[in-house]
Every structure is written in structure tokens, then in C-alpha cells.
Amino acid sequence: DIQMTQSPSSLSASVGDRVTITCRASQGIRNDLGWYQQKPGKAPKRLIYAASSLQSGVPSRFGGSGSGTEFTLTISSLQPEDFATYYCLQYNSPSWTFGQGTKVEIK
Amino acid sequence: EVQLVESGGGLIQPGGSLRLSCAASGFTFSSNSMSWVRQAPGKGLEWVSVIYTGGTTYYADSVKGRFTISRDNSKNTLYLQMNSLRAEDTAVYYCANEWLQFWGQGTLVTVSS
């Protein structure tokens, strides 16, 4: 099975900061990767698909990049509503896997 | 508007069975792969299973042989039959459509004696 290693597991940042979250795949997954945001008590919401395509309706401050084994989610200017937990998901192999999650907290 | 509504969760004893349902609307259900994802209390997301439009299914190792995903395109409904339930299956179970684009609100399954 493909393992997804997400880092950091948590971070503290201020409004307006640039934030970067990384996912590394244990083997190449082309660009078969999505990024999800989850707020407490709510279902996850897809932000990015195919590694770098922005989901319709998602603010342009969210961006994804990468291919193969290394991927990045960037929030260019953190807003109050962005404090949440973020997950990557690979869907390249028959069994899909999520990263462990990154909790973005207010500094 | 896409809507996914899960039902069927509840409290079940270890070793028991439960069937979850997910009623879909607002998109062409038969043309979408559909998945189940779960989240144990205070933990991260765990992908459980997917069923493609042609009926091909895949499962996480943790549920293989115990859970069965199925779909009824005539009813726009996705199912998850869960057998031999264990305490570690306790979680909120979400259904989601093609490549996890849209998600339901989840249904809680608690496995406990």
C-alpha cells in the first residue's frame, strides 16, 4: 500500500502568514492527489484535486503543487476562516490513503 | 445542489452487523464512483472503500473481508454492509462522490458492549 507522510502535524500561524504543508508518497503517484480542509464537527471539504487544480468556489489563496512523490499545499495569506485541519489523499493505487493531517492553529 | 445523506448508524455490540445507506441527489449517481471514509473520535480520516461505475470495488486492509460496499443506481443509493464489527470500527462514517469531491454529513457508528 502507498503511505502518505504529511508534515508538519501541527503549526501555529498568524493571520496574513504564508503557510506550507507537505505530503510525501512512499512511491510515485503521478498527480493523483487531493487536499481537504476539515473544521471541527464538520465533513471535510475538497480544496485541490489532481495535485494543483483548484476546486470551484475555493479562494485563490489556496494552491497545490507537486507530482510523483512530493506535494505541497500553500495558503498564501492565512485568513481567520482557514484555521482547520488539512489532509492530503492519494487515489493512485486501488487502495486510497490519507495523510495523518495538519492542524493549523492561531498563534 | 449535490446532497449526500447517510443513515443507519447507531450503537452495536462487538461481533454485530450494521448496514449504512447514503442517499444521493443533485448529480448523476450512476456515472460517479462512490466511496466511504471514516473518522474515529479525535483521529484522522481513514479511507474505507470505493465502488466504481462498473461495479469494481476496493477496500482498506482494516475492513477487507468484513465490509461490503454496494450501490443501487435505480435508487441513487450507496450502501456499506458491516459485519463482525469491532470496537476499533467506532467512527463517523462519511459517504462521498467521485474522487471525494462532495461529502455527506456523516453517521456515527459505535461498537460497544
Interface residues (C-beta under 8 A of the other chain):
Chain A: D1 G34 Y36 Q38 A43 P44 K45 R46 Y49 Q55 T85 Y87 L89 Y91 P94 S95 W96 T97 F98 G99 Q100 G101
Chain B: S35 V37 G44 L45 E46 W47 V50 Y58 Y59 A60 D61 Y94 W99 L100 Q101 F102 W103 G104 Q105 G106
